[in-house]
Amino acid sequence: MTSVRTLLEKPWIWSFAGALVVWVATIAFTGGYGAGGMVTAALSLAVFTVIVGVGQMFVITLGPGNVDLSLPANIGLASAVAMKVMGGSDSMIVVGLLAALACGAAIGAINYLLIWALRIPPIIATLSASFIIQSVDISYGRGLQIKPPPGFADFTNWQVLGIPVLAMLTVVFTVGAALALQRMIYGRSVLAIGQNIRAAWLAGVHVGRIRFLTYTLCGALGGIDGALLAGYFRGANVDIGNEYLLASIAVVVIGGTSVAGGKANVPGVWGAGLFLVLLLTMLNTFGVSAGVRLVLTGLIIVGVITAAGGEKAVR
């Protein structure tokens, strides 16, 4: 009984519980048809939200007001950069991925420099940057018809025993992120800044450097996500990252990370990512219209956050 109570106190458990409930409701409606395929599809699509969600989680953990709203534009531009550099050639896959990574990291670094130099809130700086990035993307990627290299497209869709290989690699990545957060000086510094920025500074934490690294990390993850999305969907698109603005924030909050900063939860990002994908699948299966779907999605998300303990989001 004690172990069950302890498990229920874990904030990440509620996101996984929500995903399970939605999955059960959907297969009950379909009479069990496509249950395994639904899980495979959810894992395939959740990967992209998890990758940017982890980056957003690190930024939000820095404290109130910290958020990266440039991720959708970042993803769109990086996808175009990756496809142009790869040029449809398998021999250029690694170079293209590095180019997307560098593009995203540069955007993240510029975001922080805007925050630091202009002394403006992150939400304003990153939103303003997103307009500039999107303009560059429209100019750079206009008429882009380059398809991903066959090997890269196959890799992003590769499955082993019904489990996407990309999902397996992302699990390894998130384990590394969790270890970095709890075991490395960098991760502990992020948590310390989020808990009390002045106390962290007095304790010797290089606040500016850590914040710079965090925004750069978030940007880099957005860049690699753009490349992977272009491979998975067989091409780059200026709008390819649009859905990841709210999704990247939602998975952080639903997953148990405090929006007040200083408290992060990596496993919860996975649970929340699966929950959002399965929720959309369920509503589509039920034949819910787009407008009603948005309302129900919002209400269900609020319900899950409340069940997980809404007070965790306020300090």
N, C-alpha and C positions, 0 to 999 in steps of 0.2 A: 504493500500500500504506500509505504514511504517512497519507494523508487518511482511509482507511478506519479505521486504528487510532485516529486522532484522533476520528473520529465515534463509535466504540465507547466511547471514554472519556467521552463526554457522558452524564451520568446520565439525561437525559430520553429518550434513544434507546431504552432498554430498555422503557419503558412503551408506546411506539408499536410496538415489535417484538412485545411481548406481545399488543397489540390485533390486530396483523396475523395472528399465528399463530392466535389464537382465531377470527378471521373466516374464514381459510382452512380451518380444521378444520370450521367449521360449514357452509360452502358445499360442502365435499367430501362431507359427510354428506348434504346435501340434493340433491346432484348439480348444484349451481350455481343451484338455484331460489331466487329472492328475494335474490340477492346485493346488488343495488343498493338494494332496499328496506331491507335490513338496515343498510346504511351510513346511509341517511337517518334511520331510526329511532334508530340509535345517536347520531347528531349531535343529534337532537331532544332525547333524554333526557339526554345527557351535559352539555348546556348548564347545567342546573340544578345539577349536581354541581360543575361548573367554577366557577360564580359563587361558591358558598359555599366551595369549595375554595381559591380565591384569598384570600378573607378569612381563612380558617383558616391558610393558609400564612403570611400576614403576622404573625399572632399567634404561631404556632409559631416563626417565625424570631426572635422576641424572646428566645428562650432556653429552657432546660430548665424544664418545669412550666407553661409558657404554653400554654393551650388554651381554646377556647370550647365548653363543653358545653351551652350554652343555645340553640344554633342551631335544633334541631328545634322547641322551644317558640316561639322567635322567629318562625320561618317560619309556624307555625300561626296565631299571633296576627296577624301582618302580613297574611296571606291574608284573614283575616276583616275586618280593618280596611279593606283595599283594596276588598273586595266591598261592604261597607256604605257606604263613601264614594262609590264609583262608582254604586251603586244601580241597576245595569243600564243606565245611560245613557252613550252614547258621549261626550257632552259633558263627562263627569266623569272620563274615563280619566286624564288628566294629574294631576288633583287626587288621585285615588285612589292613583296611583303615588307621588306626593310624600308622601301620608299613610303609606303602607307604608314608604317610605324613612325618614321621620321616626320612625316607631314602632321600626323596627329600630335606628336610630342611638341612640335614647334607651335602648334595652335594652343596647346595647354600652357606652354611657357609664356606665350604672348598674352594669354588671358591673365596670368598672374602679374605680369609686368604692367598691364593696364590697371589692375587693382592696386598695385603698389605705387606706381608712378602718379596716377591721377587721384588716388585716395577715394575711390568710389566703391560702393558696395559690389560684391561679386556678382549678384544677380543682374545688375545694370551692366557691368563690364562684359560678362559673358554673353548677355543678350545682344549687346551692341556688336560684339565681335562676330556673333553668328550671322548678322546681316551682311557684314563685310565678307565673311567666308563664303556665304551663299552666293554673293555676287561674283566672287572669284570662280566658284564652282560652275556657275551658269556660263561664264565666259570660257572657262577652261574645258568644260565637259560638253559644251553645246554640240549636238549632233554626233556625240560619241557612240559609235556602233561596234566597238571592239569587244569581242567575246572573251571570256576567261580561257586560259589554256586548258585543253581537255583534261590534263592530269590534275590541275587545280580544281576544276569543277567536279571531277570524280571524287577527289579527296574530301571536299566539303559535304558530299552526299554519301560517303562511304559508310557502310554499316557492317558490324560483326555480330552475328546472332541477334539481329534486330535492334542492336544498340548502336547509335551513331558514334563513329570514332571521334568526331569533333566534340561530342558530349563527354567522352572519356577523358580527352585531353583537357577539357575545360574543368572537369572535376579535379584533375591534378593541379591545374593552375589555381583553383580556389583553395585547395589545401595549402598550397604555397602562400597564398595571400593571407590565410588565417594564421599560418605560422609567422609570417612577417609582422602581422599585426600584434601578436601576443609575445613573440620571442625576440624580435629584432629591435634595436634601438630606434630605428626609423618608425616602426609601428607604434611603439610605446610613446614616442614623442608626439605622434598624431593624436593619440588618445589623451595625452597630458594637455596638449593645446586645446582640445575640445572641452576638457573639464574645467580648465581655468588658464587662459592664455597668459595672464600676468604671472601667475604662480609658476607656469612652465618656463617663462623667460627668466624669472628669478632663480630657478633651479638649474639654469645653464642650457636650456634647450634653445637651439638656433631656430627661433620661430619663423623668421623670414625664409630661411633655407628649406625648412620642412614644408612650409606652405607652397613654395615654388616647386619642389619635387612632387608634391601631391597633385597639384594642378597639371603638371607635365605628365605624370603617370596617367591621370584620367584622360588627358588628350591622346596619349599614346594608345591606350586601350580602345578609345573611339576610332583611332586610325586603323588598327588591326581588325576591328569589328567591321569597318567599312569594306576592307579587302575581302574578308570572309563572306560577307553578305553578297558582294558582287560575284563571288565564285558560286555560292549556293543558288542565287537567283539568275545565274548565267548572264550577268552584265551589270554595269554601273548605271546609276540613275540619280539625278539631283535630289529626288524626294525619297531615296531609299532609306534614309535615317529618320524620317519625320516621326514615326510612331515611338521612337526611343527617347523622346524628350520626357513625356510624362511616365512612360514605362520604367525608365532608369531610376526615377525618383520613387515611383510606387513600389518597386521591388525592395528598395532600401527600407522604406517605412514599414511596409507589410512584413518584411523579414525580421523586424525587431531592432533595427538601428534607431537610435534616438536622434530626432531632428534637432535637438538642442546640443548635440555634439558630445564627444567623450565616451560614447558607447556604440560599438559596432558589432555586427553579427553577420559573419560570412555565410554559414549554412542557410540562414534565413533567406538570403538572396536567391539561392537555388529553389527553395520551396515556393517563394513568391513568384519566381519566373515561371515555374510549372503551373502554379495556380492561375496566373493571368492567361496563359496560353490555353489551358483546359477550360477556363471560364468562357473564353471567346468561342471555343469549339462547342461547348454545351449550348450556348445561346444560339449559335448558328444551327445546331442540330434541332433545337426546339422551334426553329423558324421565326425567331424574334426579329422584328424590324430594327433598322439601324438606330433610330431615335430611342426606342425603348431599350435597346441593347446598351446604349451608353448610360442611361439612367440606372438600369439594373446593375451594370458593372460598378458604377460609383457607389451604389448602396451596399453591394456585397463587399466591396473593398473596405468601406467604413465599418461594416460589421466584423470583418476579420481583424481589423486594427483594434476595434473595441474589445473583442474577445481576447486578443493578445495582451491587452492592458494599455489603454489609451494614455494613462498617466506616464508611461515610459517616454512619450514623445514630448513631455513638458517637464522642465526642471526649474 
